[in-house]
């Protein structure tokens, strides 16, 4: 009985920003638990490559190329899924960018671009998914936060503000959509080995800081987030909403 709670067979998951990085790891994890996954990104060729690789692993994969920061493209993508009879049961709002620059040097356009992609897009994609989940009386939304949902680090202000907003957007979704049968939660990854963090991994001082600041004394691997995603996407979390779960090697819990 208990393992069946984590079975995603018959469910469809849309994972934004999933042709690589954490999004790809989420997609593979959910597919491994039985879900059909819809990969999303802005580059159709990269999406097709990722889909081919996942299908070669025996996974049931669709693709939907759209820019999460372009509301018209988001609405058109959901309308297209409606037309194909594809119902999104699980949404992982993963797409995001990083932009590292001290605020005194930061241009407003660069601030706005990070907020648009990392926060506002999660609202827009979430709203489109929830409008359809509400009609079915059930749905799972998993927003991807960050250690910077709680703590600030110098030179990543727009990312920090966006990820802090993700934490509160998750609670707002829980507040409004609980009665519709939708659970909204978030995952807060720690310092993970990703392309986005390549400059940090290549910096010996930063690498030493992460390892010293993390109780597990290492960076996390994207696939180590899959279990938390499966839990929040499954019936195992049907009475959990508004929460953010940190998969960070213990970093957020210690001085
Ligand atoms: C940075 C990193 C972080 C991590 C992650 C930590 O520049 O500090 O990019 O933002 O990626 O968000 O949880």
Boltz pocket constraint, residues with backbone or C-beta under 6 A from the ligand:
constraints:
  - pocket:
      binder: B
      contacts: [[A, 98], [A, 100], [A, 145], [A, 146], [A, 147], [A, 148], [A, 153], [A, 156], [A, 159], [A, 188], [A, 189], [A, 190], [A, 191], [A, 192], [A, 196], [A, 197], [A, 200]]
      max_distance: 6.0
